[in-house]
Amino acid sequence: MFEHDDNIQLSVPVIWSKLGFDVLYTLSVSEKEDYLHRGIEALEGRIGDMRINALQYEMNSWK
């Protein structure tokens, strides 16, 4: 998790076919507010979706 210019970005590591990637997502305003009030529990659904549907998100290769 990173904060930049008042935005919070999630980074979730995934491995496919022996290749590693970071799946990236910038929280919406409502997700950010929920996270600031409830903590990491507020992001469990989003993190799970990022792992399952990684191809629908921005991805950075570890190499």
Summary of the structure (lengths in Angstrom):
residues: 63
radius of gyration: 12.1
end to end distance: 20.0
largest distance: 37.2
contacts: 146
relative contact order: 0.25
helix: 43%
strand: 40%
